[in-house]
Structure formats: C-alpha cells, structure tokens
Amino acid sequence: MLRPDSIRRTLHPNINS
C-alpha cells in the first residue's frame, strides 16, 4: 500500500523543493 508520504509526493512532487 502507498504510504501517506508517498501519496503526498505524488500530488506534490515539488514538495521536497
């Protein structure tokens, strides 16, 4: 299953920037 963090990265790939 996809973790909440993974889902957030998918929705916001630039969130790490």
C-alpha distance matrix in Angstrom:
0.0 3.8 6.4 9.5 11.5 9.7 10.1 13.6 14.4 13.7 16.0 18.4 18.5 21.9 20.8 21.3 24.8
3.8 0.0 3.8 6.6 8.1 6.0 6.5 10.0 10.7 10.2 12.5 14.7 14.9 18.2 17.0 17.7 21.1
6.4 3.8 0.0 3.8 5.3 5.1 6.3 8.7 9.9 10.7 12.5 14.1 14.6 17.3 15.5 16.0 19.6
9.5 6.6 3.8 0.0 3.8 5.4 5.1 6.2 8.6 9.8 10.6 12.0 13.3 15.7 13.4 14.5 18.1
11.5 8.1 5.3 3.8 0.0 3.8 5.4 5.1 6.3 8.7 9.9 10.2 10.8 12.9 10.5 11.0 14.7
9.7 6.0 5.1 5.4 3.8 0.0 3.8 5.4 5.1 6.3 8.7 9.7 9.5 12.5 11.2 11.6 15.1
10.1 6.5 6.3 5.1 5.4 3.8 0.0 3.8 5.4 5.0 6.3 8.5 9.6 12.6 11.4 13.0 16.2
13.6 10.0 8.7 6.2 5.1 5.4 3.8 0.0 3.8 5.3 5.1 5.8 7.8 10.0 8.1 10.2 13.2
14.4 10.7 9.9 8.6 6.3 5.1 5.4 3.8 0.0 3.8 5.4 4.8 4.7 7.6 6.7 7.9 10.9
13.7 10.2 10.7 9.8 8.7 6.3 5.0 5.3 3.8 0.0 3.8 5.5 5.6 9.2 9.4 11.1 13.6
16.0 12.5 12.5 10.6 9.9 8.7 6.3 5.1 5.4 3.8 0.0 3.8 6.3 8.9 8.8 11.6 13.6
18.4 14.7 14.1 12.0 10.2 9.7 8.5 5.8 4.8 5.5 3.8 0.0 3.8 5.3 5.2 8.3 9.9
18.5 14.9 14.6 13.3 10.8 9.5 9.6 7.8 4.7 5.6 6.3 3.8 0.0 3.8 5.5 7.0 8.4
21.9 18.2 17.3 15.7 12.9 12.5 12.6 10.0 7.6 9.2 8.9 5.3 3.8 0.0 3.8 5.3 5.3
20.8 17.0 15.5 13.4 10.5 11.2 11.4 8.1 6.7 9.4 8.8 5.2 5.5 3.8 0.0 3.8 5.5
21.3 17.7 16.0 14.5 11.0 11.6 13.0 10.2 7.9 11.1 11.6 8.3 7.0 5.3 3.8 0.0 3.8
24.8 21.1 19.6 18.1 14.7 15.1 16.2 13.2 10.9 13.6 13.6 9.9 8.4 5.3 5.5 3.8 0.0
